[in-house]
Amino acid sequence: MTDTPPDRLSNDPRSKFYDEAVLERGIGIKFNGTERTNVEEYCISEGWVRVPVGKSLDRHGLPMTMKVKGTVEAWFRSEAPEQE
């Protein structure tokens, strides 16, 4: 594993951008200079994050999200596990 987070990551297991190993390490997101803890998905190169909209749910019972554009920074919250 590298020390750089992926360009795009989602915490929805149905997404093709979901990566459990990366999420276990913990990802920190800074959006427009403010650290955010409610980000569902992000893309650094395209400059957007997807965040939940209040307590609204879609027809599948999942939180409704909104894509917001801006400057995205990502980092790992913990070190990579030791490789044996």
Backbone as JSON, one array per atom type, in Angstrom:
{
  "sequence": "MTDTPPDRLSNDPRSKFYDEAVLERGIGIKFNGTERTNVEEYCISEGWVRVPVGKSLDRHGLPMTMKVKGTVEAWFRSEAPEQE",
  "N": [[0.83, -1.18, 0.0], [0.42, 2.28, -0.66], [1.53, 5.52, 0.59], [-0.11, 7.48, -0.21], [-3.42, 8.53, -0.47], [-6.15, 7.1, -2.44], [-7.23, 8.58, -5.59], [-9.97, 8.7, -5.94], [-12.61, 7.69, -3.84], [-15.07, 5.72, -2.22], [-17.45, 5.12, 0.39], [-19.47, 3.35, 0.09], [-20.37, 0.06, -0.25], [-21.43, -0.94, -2.66], [-20.34, 0.52, -4.69], [-17.96, 0.91, -7.37], [-15.7, 2.18, -6.59], [-15.17, 1.58, -4.01], [-13.08, 0.54, -1.37], [-12.16, -1.58, 0.94], [-9.81, -2.12, 2.43], [-8.39, 0.29, 2.34], [-10.21, 2.01, 3.58], [-10.21, 0.96, 6.17], [-7.82, 1.87, 7.21], [-8.41, 4.49, 7.61], [-9.45, 7.62, 6.49], [-8.76, 11.01, 6.15], [-10.45, 13.99, 5.34], [-10.21, 17.13, 3.88], [-12.09, 19.78, 2.94], [-12.31, 22.56, 0.98], [-10.61, 23.85, 2.82], [-11.65, 23.16, 5.31], [-11.93, 20.62, 7.7], [-13.76, 17.7, 7.12], [-16.13, 15.34, 8.3], [-18.25, 13.91, 7.4], [-18.22, 12.87, 4.8], [-19.27, 11.01, 2.06], [-18.27, 10.14, -0.38], [-15.45, 10.94, -2.44], [-13.53, 12.86, -4.85], [-10.44, 13.74, -5.81], [-9.08, 14.71, -8.13], [-11.16, 15.69, -9.77], [-12.29, 17.46, -8.05], [-14.48, 17.33, -6.02], [-16.85, 16.48, -3.44], [-19.11, 14.14, -1.97], [-21.8, 14.52, 0.06], [-24.1, 13.76, 2.77], [-27.58, 14.82, 2.73], [-29.11, 16.35, 5.11], [-31.46, 14.45, 6.99], [-32.67, 12.99, 5.09], [-33.85, 10.2, 3.19], [-33.36, 7.92, 0.46], [-35.34, 5.9, -1.85], [-34.4, 3.39, -1.29], [-33.67, 3.41, 1.27], [-31.26, 4.54, 1.88], [-29.03, 7.26, 2.73], [-29.76, 10.41, 1.23], [-27.67, 12.14, -1.03], [-25.5, 14.92, -1.86], [-23.58, 16.41, -4.38], [-20.77, 18.39, -4.01], [-18.73, 20.94, -5.21], [-15.27, 21.86, -5.05], [-12.1, 22.5, -3.4], [-10.28, 19.63, -2.65], [-8.63, 17.76, -0.22], [-6.9, 14.88, 0.84], [-5.89, 12.47, 3.29], [-4.18, 9.8, 5.02], [-5.28, 8.57, 8.13], [-4.0, 6.78, 9.79], [-1.0, 4.77, 10.04], [0.39, 2.6, 7.47], [-0.25, -0.93, 7.55], [2.13, -3.36, 8.7], [4.06, -5.18, 6.34], [4.59, -8.58, 5.8]],
  "CA": [[0.0, 0.0, 0.0], [1.18, 3.52, -0.72], [1.19, 6.52, 1.6], [-1.0, 8.46, -0.83], [-4.78, 7.99, -0.63], [-6.59, 7.04, -3.85], [-7.82, 9.8, -6.15], [-11.41, 8.64, -5.73], [-12.94, 6.65, -2.88], [-16.45, 5.75, -1.73], [-17.67, 4.21, 1.52], [-20.62, 2.52, -0.26], [-19.86, -1.21, -0.78], [-21.93, -1.21, -4.0], [-19.62, 1.35, -5.64], [-16.71, 0.33, -7.87], [-14.61, 2.92, -5.96], [-15.1, 1.13, -2.62], [-11.88, -0.25, -1.06], [-12.24, -1.82, 2.38], [-8.48, -2.03, 3.04], [-8.06, 1.72, 2.47], [-11.12, 2.59, 4.58], [-9.8, 0.49, 7.5], [-6.74, 2.76, 7.67], [-9.0, 5.78, 7.96], [-9.15, 8.71, 5.55], [-9.15, 12.35, 6.56], [-10.81, 14.82, 4.19], [-10.3, 18.57, 4.07], [-12.8, 20.33, 1.8], [-12.23, 24.03, 1.01], [-9.9, 24.3, 4.01], [-12.31, 22.72, 6.52], [-11.96, 19.17, 7.83], [-15.13, 17.17, 7.09], [-16.23, 13.96, 8.78], [-19.46, 13.29, 6.87], [-18.06, 12.68, 3.36], [-19.63, 9.67, 1.59], [-17.41, 9.83, -1.52], [-14.69, 12.11, -2.87], [-12.64, 12.75, -6.01], [-9.47, 14.83, -5.7], [-8.76, 15.29, -9.44], [-12.31, 16.43, -10.27], [-12.58, 18.49, -7.07], [-15.81, 17.3, -5.43], [-17.18, 15.51, -2.39], [-20.53, 13.82, -1.89], [-22.18, 14.57, 1.48], [-25.54, 13.53, 2.98], [-28.44, 15.98, 2.81], [-29.97, 16.21, 6.28], [-31.82, 13.08, 7.36], [-33.48, 12.46, 3.98], [-33.47, 8.88, 2.68], [-33.91, 7.61, -0.85], [-36.32, 4.82, -1.81], [-33.74, 2.18, -0.83], [-33.34, 3.61, 2.68], [-29.91, 5.09, 2.0], [-29.08, 8.72, 2.82], [-29.65, 11.18, -0.01], [-26.42, 12.87, -1.03], [-25.35, 16.05, -2.76], [-22.2, 16.6, -4.83], [-20.34, 19.77, -3.81], [-17.43, 21.16, -5.85], [-14.32, 22.7, -4.34], [-10.75, 21.95, -3.24], [-10.32, 18.43, -1.83], [-7.37, 17.19, 0.23], [-7.13, 13.63, 1.56], [-4.72, 11.88, 3.93], [-4.45, 8.64, 5.86], [-5.27, 8.87, 9.57], [-3.09, 5.86, 10.47], [0.1, 4.25, 9.23], [0.14, 1.36, 6.75], [0.12, -2.12, 8.32], [3.43, -3.98, 8.36], [4.04, -6.27, 5.37], [5.5, -9.68, 6.21]],
  "C": [[0.88, 1.25, 0.0], [0.78, 4.44, 0.42], [0.28, 7.6, 1.05], [-2.39, 7.84, -0.95], [-5.19, 7.95, -2.09], [-7.24, 8.35, -4.29], [-9.33, 9.85, -5.91], [-11.73, 7.47, -4.82], [-14.37, 6.84, -2.41], [-16.57, 4.82, -0.54], [-18.92, 3.36, 1.31], [-20.11, 1.22, -0.88], [-20.35, -1.55, -2.18], [-21.17, -0.44, -5.07], [-18.35, 0.65, -6.12], [-15.49, 1.04, -7.28], [-14.48, 2.59, -4.47], [-13.85, 0.28, -2.43], [-11.81, -0.4, 0.46], [-10.89, -1.66, 3.07], [-8.08, -0.57, 3.28], [-8.92, 2.35, 3.56], [-10.76, 2.16, 6.0], [-8.68, 1.35, 8.07], [-7.28, 4.1, 8.14], [-8.52, 6.87, 7.02], [-9.63, 10.01, 6.16], [-9.4, 13.18, 5.32], [-10.88, 16.28, 4.63], [-10.92, 19.13, 2.8], [-12.88, 21.84, 1.95], [-11.65, 24.54, 2.33], [-10.52, 23.88, 5.33], [-12.34, 21.2, 6.57], [-13.41, 18.7, 7.94], [-15.12, 15.72, 7.55], [-17.43, 13.23, 8.19], [-19.4, 13.03, 5.37], [-18.35, 11.22, 3.0], [-18.69, 9.2, 0.47], [-16.66, 11.1, -1.88], [-13.91, 11.81, -4.13], [-11.72, 13.97, -5.99], [-9.27, 15.5, -7.06], [-9.92, 16.11, -10.01], [-12.77, 17.5, -9.29], [-14.0, 18.49, -6.54], [-15.87, 16.29, -4.3], [-18.69, 15.28, -2.45], [-20.87, 13.7, -0.41], [-23.68, 14.32, 1.62], [-26.3, 14.84, 3.13], [-29.41, 15.76, 3.97], [-30.22, 14.76, 6.65], [-32.68, 12.42, 6.29], [-32.93, 11.12, 3.52], [-34.07, 8.69, 1.3], [-34.84, 6.4, -0.73], [-35.73, 3.48, -1.36], [-33.34, 2.29, 0.65], [-31.95, 4.14, 2.92], [-29.99, 6.61, 2.07], [-28.97, 9.37, 1.44], [-28.4, 12.03, 0.08], [-26.43, 13.98, -2.06], [-23.86, 16.18, -3.11], [-21.87, 18.08, -4.72], [-18.94, 19.92, -4.39], [-16.57, 22.12, -5.05], [-12.96, 22.02, -4.29], [-10.8, 20.8, -2.24], [-8.9, 17.99, -1.5], [-7.69, 15.94, 1.03], [-5.82, 13.13, 2.15], [-5.16, 10.67, 4.73], [-4.35, 9.04, 7.32], [-4.32, 7.96, 10.34], [-2.04, 5.34, 9.49], [-0.32, 2.94, 8.54], [0.51, 0.17, 7.62], [1.43, -2.71, 7.82], [3.23, -5.11, 7.38], [5.03, -7.33, 5.83], [5.97, -10.46, 5.05]]
}
